[in-house]
Amino acid sequence: MAENSIDEPKRIEGKKLSPAIHREQNWECQNWTPDFEIEDVWQFPVEMESTHTFSEFHEVFGNALAETQTKGFAGVLFSIRTSIGKLFGWDKEPNNPELLPEKSLRKRYADAHGLEGKDLLPPGAEAFKPVYQLENESFSEIENSTVHAGIHLGKVPIGNGKFTVHLTVYNQPKGGFGRIYMAAISPFRLWIVYPSMLKLVGKAWKKHLLAKG
């Protein structure tokens, strides 16, 4: 069997990484998030060739994330969180959300590059609002009553002309309650949600490669 066959066991493992590994790269978001903590950094069990685009992975990731939110124990946790959020009004958004809310990361990015709301990706109806998507990275944000957070995806080299993708969670808890909330959900996040997501993304990427031939 060829050394790099996609039918082989994955050489790249899904695992938690040190925030220092994320900081080693010159990511766009690092320029305007100094007040945000890096909560988690994860490596996807994904191996990309130089011919595979980040946009390809981004689409696969989006589909797998949607599956994570509806499948298995992780899906149950997402459902419970959504129900509790509705009950206590944690996730309520303004009736007429602005393209560039004053304290949003979308506005920080726009200000850093002299852009206007019409120049950015449409905010859409999803909880996570896209801030930017570049050739090798993307960033999105979510803000509610508990936290203001960002999700960064970055394509990183692993040698021999190959790449993998890291996921980094930026976090700014909302006061004492926000910190208590993040601490309370930490075991579920670390041991159930992220491992489930990494596994689904890895499977989805392998299926994508097989479909491409």
C-alpha positions in Angstrom: 0.0 0.0 0.0 1.3 3.5 -0.9 2.7 5.4 2.0 0.3 8.3 1.8 -2.9 6.3 0.9 -6.0 7.8 2.5 -7.0 4.3 3.4 -4.2 4.0 5.9 -4.7 4.8 9.6 -4.4 8.6 10.1 -0.9 9.8 10.6 -2.3 13.1 12.0 -4.0 12.7 15.4 -6.8 14.8 16.8 -5.5 16.2 20.0 -5.4 19.2 22.4 -2.5 21.6 21.9 -0.7 24.3 23.9 -1.8 27.9 23.2 1.9 28.6 22.5 1.6 26.6 19.3 -1.2 28.9 18.1 0.8 32.0 19.0 3.8 30.7 16.9 1.9 31.5 13.7 1.3 35.0 12.4 -2.5 34.8 12.4 -4.5 37.9 11.4 -6.7 37.8 14.6 -3.7 38.1 16.9 -3.3 41.7 15.9 -6.6 42.9 17.5 -7.5 40.4 20.2 -5.0 41.2 23.0 -7.8 41.3 25.7 -9.1 37.8 24.8 -7.8 34.6 26.4 -7.0 31.5 24.4 -9.3 28.9 25.9 -8.5 25.9 23.8 -6.4 24.8 20.9 -7.1 21.6 19.0 -5.6 19.7 16.1 -7.9 18.0 13.7 -7.1 14.5 12.5 -6.8 15.9 9.0 -4.0 15.7 6.5 -4.1 18.1 3.5 -2.0 18.2 0.4 -0.8 21.5 -1.0 -3.5 21.1 -3.7 -6.3 21.0 -1.0 -7.7 24.5 -0.4 -8.7 25.9 3.0 -12.1 26.7 1.5 -12.6 22.9 0.9 -11.8 22.1 4.5 -14.0 25.0 5.7 -17.0 23.6 4.0 -16.4 20.1 5.3 -15.9 21.5 8.8 -19.2 23.4 8.7 -21.2 20.3 7.7 -19.4 18.2 10.4 -20.1 20.9 13.1 -23.8 20.9 12.2 -23.7 17.1 12.6 -21.9 17.4 16.0 -24.8 19.6 17.3 -27.4 16.9 16.5 -25.6 13.6 17.0 -24.7 11.5 20.1 -24.1 12.8 23.6 -22.6 16.0 22.2 -25.8 16.7 20.4 -27.8 16.1 23.6 -25.6 18.7 25.4 -26.1 21.2 22.6 -29.8 20.7 22.9 -29.8 21.2 26.6 -27.7 24.3 26.3 -30.0 25.8 23.7 -33.0 25.1 25.9 -31.4 26.6 29.0 -30.3 29.6 26.9 -33.8 30.2 25.7 -35.2 29.8 29.2 -32.9 32.4 30.8 -32.5 34.6 27.7 -28.8 34.1 27.4 -28.7 34.1 23.6 -31.2 36.8 22.8 -30.0 39.1 20.0 -31.2 42.6 19.1 -34.2 42.8 16.8 -32.2 44.8 14.2 -28.6 43.7 14.7 -26.0 46.0 13.1 -23.5 44.9 10.6 -20.7 46.2 12.8 -21.8 46.2 16.5 -19.6 48.6 18.4 -17.8 46.1 20.6 -17.8 43.2 18.1 -14.7 41.6 16.7 -16.2 42.2 13.2 -15.8 46.0 13.9 -12.2 45.5 15.2 -11.3 43.7 12.0 -13.0 46.3 9.9 -11.3 49.2 11.7 -7.9 47.5 11.4 -8.3 47.3 7.6 -10.4 50.4 6.9 -13.4 48.4 5.9 -17.1 49.0 6.2 -19.9 46.6 7.0 -20.7 46.0 3.4 -17.1 44.9 2.7 -17.3 42.0 5.2 -18.9 38.6 5.0 -22.7 38.8 5.6 -23.4 38.1 9.3 -26.1 35.5 8.5 -28.5 34.0 10.9 -26.2 31.6 12.7 -25.0 32.1 16.3 -21.4 32.4 15.1 -20.9 35.5 12.9 -18.1 35.3 10.3 -15.4 37.9 10.8 -13.2 37.0 7.9 -12.1 34.0 5.7 -8.7 34.3 4.1 -6.5 31.9 2.1 -5.4 29.8 5.1 -7.5 30.9 8.0 -10.9 32.1 9.2 -12.4 33.7 12.3 -15.9 33.9 13.6 -17.4 35.3 16.8 -20.3 34.7 19.2 -21.5 37.0 21.9 -24.2 36.3 24.5 -24.9 36.9 28.2 -22.2 34.5 29.3 -19.3 35.1 27.0 -17.8 36.9 24.0 -15.8 34.3 22.1 -14.1 33.7 18.8 -13.4 30.6 16.8 -10.2 30.5 14.7 -9.4 27.9 12.1 -5.9 27.8 10.6 -4.2 25.7 8.0 -0.7 24.9 9.3 2.2 23.1 7.6 3.4 19.7 9.0 6.3 19.1 6.7 6.8 17.3 3.3 4.4 19.7 1.7 1.5 18.6 3.8 -0.8 20.5 6.1 -3.3 20.0 8.9 -5.8 22.4 10.6 -5.9 23.8 14.1 -9.0 25.1 15.9 -8.5 27.8 18.5 -11.1 29.2 20.9 -10.7 32.8 22.0 -12.7 33.7 25.1 -13.7 36.8 27.1 -16.1 35.7 29.9 -18.9 38.2 30.9 -18.0 38.9 34.5 -18.0 36.5 37.4 -21.0 34.6 36.1 -19.3 34.1 32.8 -16.2 32.6 34.4 -18.4 30.3 36.6 -20.3 29.2 33.5 -17.1 28.4 31.5 -15.7 26.5 34.4 -18.9 24.5 34.8 -19.0 23.4 31.2 -15.3 22.8 30.9 -15.4 19.0 31.5 -18.2 18.6 28.9 -16.4 20.7 26.4 -13.0 19.0 26.8 -14.1 15.4 27.1 -17.3 15.2 25.0 -18.0 18.1 22.6 -14.5 18.7 21.1 -13.5 15.0 20.8 -16.8 14.2 19.1 -16.3 17.2 16.7 -12.7 16.2 15.9 -13.8 12.7 15.2 -16.6 13.7 12.9 -14.5 16.3 11.0 -11.7 13.7 10.5 -14.3 11.2 9.1 -15.9 13.9 6.9 -12.5 15.0 5.5 -11.6 11.4 4.6 -14.9 10.9 2.9 -14.4 14.2 1.0 -11.0 12.9 -0.2 -12.5 9.6 -1.3 -15.2 11.4 -3.2 -12.6 13.4 -5.1 -10.7 10.3 -6.0 
